[in-house]
Amino acid sequence: MADSKAPQTLKDAHAVAASTRPLPGANQATWLKWHKTNARMYREVSDIDRWHHHELRYWVNYEENKAEELAAQIQARKAESADVA
């Protein structure tokens, strides 16, 4: 997030995450991309907002875990559809 509009604080990062959240019913690939993007953003902000570094690292971990869960679900669904074919 090299541009000047990039979030600089935990509060800014939460605002970006909330404003870019996919709509309910969005497909899993959309959610996966969103969680990966959030993890990257929180990681970058953790180097800037040192006062909230540990809380930001929590959010990095949270978003990475959600992304891993979704990736596993997507793979399982692909495997199921391959088994049916």
MOPAC internal coordinates of N, CA, C and O (Angstrom, degrees):
PM7 1SCF
backbone

  N    0.0000 0     0.00 0     0.00 0    0    0    0
  C    1.4481 1     0.00 0     0.00 0    1    0    0
  C    1.5226 1   109.16 1     0.00 0    2    1    0
  O    1.2310 1   121.20 1  -107.93 1    3    2    1
  N    1.2861 1   115.31 1    72.07 1    3    2    1
  C    1.4540 1   120.37 1  -173.36 1    5    3    2
  C    1.5232 1   113.15 1   -82.84 1    6    5    3
  O    1.2310 1   119.67 1   164.33 1    7    6    5
  N    1.3083 1   118.24 1   -15.67 1    7    6    5
  C    1.4609 1   118.47 1  -176.07 1    9    7    6
  C    1.5229 1   111.72 1   -75.89 1   10    9    7
  O    1.2310 1   121.04 1   -16.99 1   11   10    9
  N    1.3188 1   115.62 1   163.01 1   11   10    9
  C    1.4638 1   121.16 1  -174.98 1   13   11   10
  C    1.5293 1   112.57 1   -70.65 1   14   13   11
  O    1.2310 1   119.62 1   165.87 1   15   14   13
  N    1.3080 1   118.33 1   -14.13 1   15   14   13
  C    1.4601 1   121.60 1   178.92 1   17   15   14
  C    1.5238 1   112.16 1   -92.05 1   18   17   15
  O    1.2310 1   120.35 1  -178.64 1   19   18   17
  N    1.3195 1   116.94 1     1.36 1   19   18   17
  C    1.4579 1   121.08 1  -179.80 1   21   19   18
  C    1.5293 1   109.61 1   -65.52 1   22   21   19
  O    1.2310 1   120.35 1   -33.89 1   23   22   21
  N    1.3222 1   116.94 1   146.11 1   23   22   21
  C    1.4718 1   119.50 1   179.94 1   25   23   22
  C    1.5287 1   110.88 1   -61.09 1   26   25   23
  O    1.2310 1   121.21 1   -37.44 1   27   26   25
  N    1.3221 1   115.29 1   142.56 1   27   26   25
  C    1.4555 1   121.86 1  -178.70 1   29   27   26
  C    1.5237 1   112.61 1  -114.84 1   30   29   27
  O    1.2310 1   120.48 1   166.75 1   31   30   29
  N    1.3388 1   116.69 1   -13.25 1   31   30   29
  C    1.4585 1   121.23 1  -177.62 1   33   31   30
  C    1.5220 1   109.98 1  -134.99 1   34   33   31
  O    1.2310 1   121.44 1   -13.22 1   35   34   33
  N    1.3212 1   114.85 1   166.78 1   35   34   33
  C    1.4634 1   120.28 1   175.17 1   37   35   34
  C    1.5228 1   110.48 1   -56.73 1   38   37   35
  O    1.2310 1   120.73 1   135.41 1   39   38   37
  N    1.3176 1   116.21 1   -44.59 1   39   38   37
  C    1.4658 1   120.56 1   179.98 1   41   39   38
  C    1.5288 1   110.62 1   -59.81 1   42   41   39
  O    1.2310 1   120.28 1   135.62 1   43   42   41
  N    1.3350 1   117.07 1   -44.38 1   43   42   41
  C    1.4675 1   121.29 1   177.88 1   45   43   42
  C    1.5341 1   110.67 1   -60.31 1   46   45   43
  O    1.2310 1   120.89 1   136.13 1   47   46   45
  N    1.3208 1   115.91 1   -43.87 1   47   46   45
  C    1.4661 1   120.37 1  -178.24 1   49   47   46
  C    1.5218 1   110.97 1   -63.82 1   50   49   47
  O    1.2310 1   120.45 1   137.83 1   51   50   49
  N    1.3340 1   116.74 1   -42.17 1   51   50   49
  C    1.4708 1   119.66 1   176.87 1   53   51   50
  C    1.5308 1   110.59 1   -61.93 1   54   53   51
  O    1.2310 1   120.36 1   140.88 1   55   54   53
  N    1.3216 1   116.91 1   -39.12 1   55   54   53
  C    1.4684 1   120.34 1   179.39 1   57   55   54
  C    1.5238 1   110.66 1   -64.09 1   58   57   55
  O    1.2310 1   120.18 1   137.70 1   59   58   57
  N    1.3232 1   117.27 1   -42.30 1   59   58   57
  C    1.4675 1   120.81 1   178.02 1   61   59   58
  C    1.5240 1   109.88 1   -63.41 1   62   61   59
  O    1.2310 1   120.39 1   133.44 1   63   62   61
  N    1.3283 1   116.86 1   -46.56 1   63   62   61
  C    1.4667 1   120.36 1  -179.87 1   65   63   62
  C    1.5281 1   110.96 1   -59.02 1   66   65   63
  O    1.2310 1   120.65 1   135.99 1   67   66   65
  N    1.3240 1   116.37 1   -44.01 1   67   66   65
  C    1.4658 1   120.05 1  -179.57 1   69   67   66
  C    1.5252 1   111.79 1   -66.06 1   70   69   67
  O    1.2310 1   120.46 1   141.56 1   71   70   69
  N    1.3123 1   116.73 1   -38.44 1   71   70   69
  C    1.4690 1   119.63 1  -176.49 1   73   71   70
  C    1.5266 1   113.08 1   -76.36 1   74   73   71
  O    1.2310 1   120.15 1   162.75 1   75   74   73
  N    1.3232 1   117.31 1   -17.25 1   75   74   73
  C    1.4630 1   120.27 1  -179.34 1   77   75   74
  C    1.5222 1   112.52 1  -107.26 1   78   77   75
  O    1.2310 1   120.37 1  -177.30 1   79   78   77
  N    1.3095 1   116.89 1     2.70 1   79   78   77
  C    1.4676 1   121.62 1  -177.53 1   81   79   78
  C    1.5305 1   110.29 1   -58.24 1   82   81   79
  O    1.2310 1   120.40 1   -48.50 1   83   82   81
  N    1.3271 1   116.83 1   131.50 1   83   82   81
  C    1.4696 1   119.41 1   177.75 1   85   83   82
  C    1.5314 1   111.64 1   -62.23 1   86   85   83
  O    1.2310 1   121.27 1   -23.36 1   87   86   85
  N    1.2878 1   115.17 1   156.64 1   87   86   85
  C    1.4574 1   120.69 1   178.17 1   89   87   86
  C    1.5260 1   110.22 1   -71.09 1   90   89   87
  O    1.2310 1   120.30 1   -28.58 1   91   90   89
  N    1.3219 1   117.03 1   151.42 1   91   90   89
  C    1.4689 1   119.05 1   175.52 1   93   91   90
  C    1.5311 1   109.33 1   -55.20 1   94   93   91
  O    1.2310 1   120.98 1   -40.91 1   95   94   93
  N    1.2994 1   115.72 1   139.09 1   95   94   93
  C    1.4561 1   120.36 1  -179.65 1   97   95   94
  C    1.5165 1   113.85 1    89.75 1   98   97   95
  O    1.2310 1   120.15 1   178.36 1   99   98   97
  N    1.3438 1   117.32 1    -1.64 1   99   98   97
  C    1.4650 1   119.80 1   176.93 1  101   99   98
  C    1.5231 1   108.62 1   -62.81 1  102  101   99
  O    1.2310 1   120.69 1   -27.25 1  103  102  101
  N    1.3240 1   116.29 1   152.75 1  103  102  101
  C    1.4646 1   119.00 1  -177.51 1  105  103  102
  C    1.5258 1   111.46 1   -72.14 1  106  105  103
  O    1.2310 1   121.13 1   -15.56 1  107  106  105
  N    1.3144 1   115.45 1   164.44 1  107  106  105
  C    1.4576 1   120.91 1  -175.00 1  109  107  106
  C    1.5206 1   112.21 1   -63.70 1  110  109  107
  O    1.2310 1   119.74 1   146.49 1  111  110  109
  N    1.3142 1   118.11 1   -33.51 1  111  110  109
  C    1.4672 1   120.68 1   179.07 1  113  111  110
  C    1.5244 1   110.77 1   -63.51 1  114  113  111
  O    1.2310 1   120.34 1   142.31 1  115  114  113
  N    1.3242 1   116.96 1   -37.69 1  115  114  113
  C    1.4608 1   121.45 1   177.89 1  117  115  114
  C    1.5247 1   110.02 1   -65.35 1  118  117  115
  O    1.2310 1   120.43 1   135.22 1  119  118  117
  N    1.3219 1   116.79 1   -44.78 1  119  118  117
  C    1.4580 1   120.82 1   178.97 1  121  119  118
  C    1.5300 1   110.72 1   -64.74 1  122  121  119
  O    1.2310 1   120.31 1   140.29 1  123  122  121
  N    1.3264 1   117.01 1   -39.71 1  123  122  121
  C    1.4590 1   121.07 1   179.09 1  125  123  122
  C    1.5260 1   110.24 1   -60.05 1  126  125  123
  O    1.2310 1   120.63 1   132.36 1  127  126  125
  N    1.3141 1   116.40 1   -47.64 1  127  126  125
  C    1.4634 1   120.44 1   179.17 1  129  127  126
  C    1.5279 1   110.45 1   -60.91 1  130  129  127
  O    1.2310 1   120.10 1   138.19 1  131  130  129
  N    1.3196 1   117.41 1   -41.81 1  131  130  129
  C    1.4635 1   121.80 1  -179.36 1  133  131  130
  C    1.5305 1   111.13 1   -62.50 1  134  133  131
  O    1.2310 1   120.18 1   134.38 1  135  134  133
  N    1.3344 1   117.26 1   -45.62 1  135  134  133
  C    1.4677 1   120.35 1   179.47 1  137  135  134
  C    1.5291 1   111.40 1   -64.66 1  138  137  135
  O    1.2310 1   119.97 1   139.76 1  139  138  137
  N    1.3233 1   117.66 1   -40.24 1  139  138  137
  C    1.4692 1   120.34 1   178.14 1  141  139  138
  C    1.5282 1   111.03 1   -64.59 1  142  141  139
  O    1.2310 1   120.74 1   138.54 1  143  142  141
  N    1.3204 1   116.19 1   -41.46 1  143  142  141
  C    1.4596 1   120.70 1   178.27 1  145  143  142
  C    1.5245 1   110.90 1   -63.54 1  146  145  143
  O    1.2310 1   120.65 1   137.46 1  147  146  145
  N    1.3215 1   116.36 1   -42.54 1  147  146  145
  C    1.4696 1   120.50 1   178.06 1  149  147  146
  C    1.5218 1   111.07 1   -62.55 1  150  149  147
  O    1.2310 1   119.99 1   136.83 1  151  150  149
  N    1.3296 1   117.63 1   -43.17 1  151  150  149
  C    1.4668 1   120.55 1   180.00 1  153  151  150
  C    1.5279 1   110.26 1   -59.20 1  154  153  151
  O    1.2310 1   120.65 1   135.54 1  155  154  153
  N    1.3237 1   116.36 1   -44.46 1  155  154  153
  C    1.4631 1   121.09 1   178.93 1  157  155  154
  C    1.5274 1   110.68 1   -62.46 1  158  157  155
  O    1.2310 1   120.67 1   135.03 1  159  158  157
  N    1.3356 1   116.33 1   -44.97 1  159  158  157
  C    1.4604 1   121.13 1  -178.99 1  161  159  158
  C    1.5288 1   110.63 1   -62.54 1  162  161  159
  O    1.2310 1   119.98 1   130.94 1  163  162  161
  N    1.3342 1   117.64 1   -49.06 1  163  162  161
  C    1.4571 1   120.55 1  -179.37 1  165  163  162
  C    1.5332 1   110.71 1   -61.16 1  166  165  163
  O    1.2310 1   120.15 1   142.32 1  167  166  165
  N    1.3340 1   117.31 1   -37.68 1  167  166  165
  C    1.4660 1   120.68 1   178.72 1  169  167  166
  C    1.5242 1   110.02 1   -62.57 1  170  169  167
  O    1.2310 1   120.33 1   134.75 1  171  170  169
  N    1.3292 1   116.97 1   -45.25 1  171  170  169
  C    1.4585 1   120.82 1  -179.82 1  173  171  170
  C    1.5259 1   111.55 1   -64.61 1  174  173  171
  O    1.2310 1   120.53 1   138.24 1  175  174  173
  N    1.3210 1   116.60 1   -41.76 1  175  174  173
  C    1.4671 1   120.18 1  -179.40 1  177  175  174
  C    1.5327 1   110.33 1   -68.71 1  178  177  175
  O    1.2310 1   119.82 1   150.41 1  179  178  177
  N    1.3285 1   117.96 1   -29.59 1  179  178  177
  C    1.4736 1   119.95 1   179.90 1  181  179  178
  C    1.5202 1   111.71 1   -63.10 1  182  181  179
  O    1.2310 1   119.92 1   156.45 1  183  182  181
  N    1.3160 1   117.76 1   -23.55 1  183  182  181
  C    1.4635 1   121.15 1   176.74 1  185  183  182
  C    1.5241 1   112.16 1   -83.15 1  186  185  183
  O    1.2310 1   120.26 1   164.99 1  187  186  185
  N    1.3233 1   117.11 1   -15.01 1  187  186  185
  C    1.4630 1   122.08 1  -178.30 1  189  187  186
  C    1.5272 1   110.59 1   -99.83 1  190  189  187
  O    1.2310 1   120.76 1   127.63 1  191  190  189
  N    1.3180 1   116.14 1   -52.37 1  191  190  189
  C    1.4722 1   122.05 1  -177.49 1  193  191  190
  C    1.5270 1   108.53 1   -89.56 1  194  193  191
  O    1.2310 1   121.00 1  -101.68 1  195  194  193
  N    1.3166 1   115.68 1    78.32 1  195  194  193
  C    1.4650 1   120.45 1  -175.67 1  197  195  194
  C    1.5285 1   112.47 1   -65.42 1  198  197  195
  O    1.2310 1   119.89 1   155.49 1  199  198  197
  N    1.3128 1   117.82 1   -24.51 1  199  198  197
  C    1.4608 1   121.41 1   179.37 1  201  199  198
  C    1.5290 1   110.67 1   -64.37 1  202  201  199
  O    1.2310 1   120.60 1   148.09 1  203  202  201
  N    1.3367 1   116.45 1   -31.91 1  203  202  201
  C    1.4673 1   121.44 1  -178.79 1  205  203  202
  C    1.5357 1   111.91 1  -112.28 1  206  205  203
  O    1.2310 1   120.60 1  -157.27 1  207  206  205
  N    1.3187 1   116.46 1    22.73 1  207  206  205
  C    1.4687 1   121.10 1  -175.09 1  209  207  206
  C    1.5320 1   112.69 1   -52.08 1  210  209  207
  O    1.2310 1   120.24 1   130.68 1  211  210  209
  N    1.3172 1   117.15 1   -49.32 1  211  210  209
  C    1.4702 1   119.63 1  -175.17 1  213  211  210
  C    1.5273 1   112.17 1   -69.11 1  214  213  211
  O    1.2310 1   120.49 1   142.92 1  215  214  213
  N    1.3102 1   116.67 1   -37.08 1  215  214  213
  C    1.4614 1   119.20 1   176.60 1  217  215  214
  C    1.5303 1   110.50 1   -66.73 1  218  217  215
  O    1.2310 1   120.89 1   140.13 1  219  218  217
  N    1.3227 1   115.91 1   -39.87 1  219  218  217
  C    1.4651 1   119.42 1   177.18 1  221  219  218
  C    1.5308 1   110.76 1   -63.86 1  222  221  219
  O    1.2310 1   120.03 1   141.53 1  223  222  221
  N    1.3280 1   117.54 1   -38.47 1  223  222  221
  C    1.4662 1   119.96 1   177.78 1  225  223  222
  C    1.5286 1   110.58 1   -64.98 1  226  225  223
  O    1.2310 1   120.35 1   146.65 1  227  226  225
  N    1.3317 1   116.95 1   -33.35 1  227  226  225
  C    1.4646 1   119.80 1   173.56 1  229  227  226
  C    1.5264 1   109.44 1   -58.57 1  230  229  227
  O    1.2310 1   120.63 1   133.16 1  231  230  229
  N    1.3320 1   116.39 1   -46.84 1  231  230  229
  C    1.4565 1   120.25 1  -178.05 1  233  231  230
  C    1.5254 1   111.74 1   -67.14 1  234  233  231
  O    1.2310 1   119.67 1   146.41 1  235  234  233
  N    1.3264 1   118.23 1   -33.59 1  235  234  233
  C    1.4701 1   120.68 1   173.82 1  237  235  234
  C    1.5228 1   108.95 1   -58.78 1  238  237  235
  O    1.2310 1   120.71 1   129.55 1  239  238  237
  N    1.3246 1   116.25 1   -50.45 1  239  238  237
  C    1.4576 1   121.46 1  -179.16 1  241  239  238
  C    1.5273 1   111.50 1   -61.77 1  242  241  239
  O    1.2310 1   120.51 1   136.59 1  243  242  241
  N    1.3261 1   116.63 1   -43.41 1  243  242  241
  C    1.4633 1   121.25 1   179.85 1  245  243  242
  C    1.5340 1   110.38 1   -59.14 1  246  245  243
  O    1.2310 1   120.79 1   130.35 1  247  246  245
  N    1.3292 1   116.09 1   -49.65 1  247  246  245
  C    1.4733 1   120.04 1  -177.72 1  249  247  246
  C    1.5248 1   111.67 1   -66.72 1  250  249  247
  O    1.2310 1   120.19 1   142.18 1  251  250  249
  N    1.3271 1   117.25 1   -37.82 1  251  250  249
  C    1.4692 1   119.82 1   177.67 1  253  251  250
  C    1.5235 1   110.66 1   -65.04 1  254  253  251
  O    1.2310 1   120.22 1   139.37 1  255  254  253
  N    1.3269 1   117.19 1   -40.63 1  255  254  253
  C    1.4704 1   120.26 1   178.08 1  257  255  254
  C    1.5234 1   111.26 1   -63.74 1  258  257  255
  O    1.2310 1   120.29 1   136.92 1  259  258  257
  N    1.3292 1   117.04 1   -43.08 1  259  258  257
  C    1.4683 1   120.47 1   177.88 1  261  259  258
  C    1.5284 1   110.21 1   -61.66 1  262  261  259
  O    1.2310 1   120.43 1   138.48 1  263  262  261
  N    1.3285 1   116.79 1   -41.52 1  263  262  261
  C    1.4677 1   120.64 1   179.41 1  265  263  262
  C    1.5310 1   110.48 1   -63.91 1  266  265  263
  O    1.2310 1   120.27 1   137.91 1  267  266  265
  N    1.3195 1   117.08 1   -42.09 1  267  266  265
  C    1.4696 1   120.67 1   178.27 1  269  267  266
  C    1.5204 1   111.37 1   -63.08 1  270  269  267
  O    1.2310 1   120.22 1   138.34 1  271  270  269
  N    1.3376 1   117.18 1   -41.66 1  271  270  269
  C    1.4627 1   121.04 1   178.15 1  273  271  270
  C    1.5236 1   110.91 1   -61.17 1  274  273  271
  O    1.2310 1   120.87 1   134.35 1  275  274  273
  N    1.3167 1   115.95 1   -45.65 1  275  274  273
  C    1.4655 1   120.00 1  -179.92 1  277  275  274
  C    1.5227 1   111.44 1   -65.29 1  278  277  275
  O    1.2310 1   120.37 1   137.62 1  279  278  277
  N    1.3218 1   116.89 1   -42.38 1  279  278  277
  C    1.4685 1   120.24 1   178.97 1  281  279  278
  C    1.5218 1   110.18 1   -60.26 1  282  281  279
  O    1.2310 1   120.07 1   139.22 1  283  282  281
  N    1.3324 1   117.47 1   -40.78 1  283  282  281
  C    1.4688 1   121.26 1   178.23 1  285  283  282
  C    1.5260 1   110.81 1   -65.15 1  286  285  283
  O    1.2310 1   120.28 1   139.25 1  287  286  285
  N    1.3345 1   117.06 1   -40.75 1  287  286  285
  C    1.4697 1   120.31 1   178.11 1  289  287  286
  C    1.5267 1   110.89 1   -64.12 1  290  289  287
  O    1.2310 1   120.47 1   138.67 1  291  290  289
  N    1.3162 1   116.71 1   -41.33 1  291  290  289
  C    1.4665 1   120.72 1   179.30 1  293  291  290
  C    1.5234 1   109.85 1   -63.89 1  294  293  291
  O    1.2310 1   120.24 1   135.75 1  295  294  293
  N    1.3356 1   117.14 1   -44.25 1  295  294  293
  C    1.4658 1   120.79 1   178.66 1  297  295  294
  C    1.5241 1   111.23 1   -63.10 1  298  297  295
  O    1.2310 1   120.25 1   138.13 1  299  298  297
  N    1.3269 1   117.13 1   -41.87 1  299  298  297
  C    1.4650 1   120.89 1   179.79 1  301  299  298
  C    1.5269 1   110.56 1   -62.69 1  302  301  299
  O    1.2310 1   120.96 1   138.49 1  303  302  301
  N    1.3382 1   115.77 1   -41.51 1  303  302  301
  C    1.4588 1   119.90 1   179.21 1  305  303  302
  C    1.5238 1   110.66 1   -65.01 1  306  305  303
  O    1.2310 1   120.29 1   140.60 1  307  306  305
  N    1.3230 1   117.06 1   -39.40 1  307  306  305
  C    1.4772 1   120.59 1   177.49 1  309  307  306
  C    1.5239 1   110.58 1   -64.67 1  310  309  307
  O    1.2310 1   120.76 1   138.89 1  311  310  309
  N    1.3310 1   116.14 1   -41.11 1  311  310  309
  C    1.4612 1   120.22 1   179.58 1  313  311  310
  C    1.5322 1   111.47 1   -65.10 1  314  313  311
  O    1.2310 1   121.00 1   139.68 1  315  314  313
  N    1.3343 1   115.69 1   -40.32 1  315  314  313
  C    1.4680 1   119.90 1   177.33 1  317  315  314
  C    1.5190 1   111.17 1   -62.45 1  318  317  315
  O    1.2310 1   120.41 1   135.87 1  319  318  317
  N    1.3121 1   116.83 1   -44.13 1  319  318  317
  C    1.4675 1   119.86 1  -178.19 1  321  319  318
  C    1.5213 1   110.52 1   -69.59 1  322  321  319
  O    1.2310 1   119.97 1   149.79 1  323  322  321
  N    1.3384 1   117.66 1   -30.21 1  323  322  321
  C    1.4731 1   120.84 1   176.75 1  325  323  322
  C    1.5276 1   110.16 1   -71.16 1  326  325  323
  O    1.2310 1   120.06 1   145.22 1  327  326  325
  N    1.3340 1   117.49 1   -34.78 1  327  326  325
  C    1.4568 1   121.69 1   179.36 1  329  327  326
  C    1.5264 1   111.04 1   -69.40 1  330  329  327
  O    1.2310 1   120.50 1   147.03 1  331  330  329
  N    1.3172 1   116.65 1   -32.97 1  331  330  329
  C    1.4608 1   121.80 1  -179.00 1  333  331  330
  C    1.5210 1   110.45 1   -73.07 1  334  333  331
  O    1.2310 1   120.60 1   145.46 1  335  334  333
  N    1.3063 1   116.46 1   -34.54 1  335  334  333
  C    1.4791 1   120.97 1  -176.59 1  337  335  334
  C    1.4917 1   113.50 1   -72.38 1  338  337  335
  O    1.2310 1   120.10 1   180.00 1  339  338  337

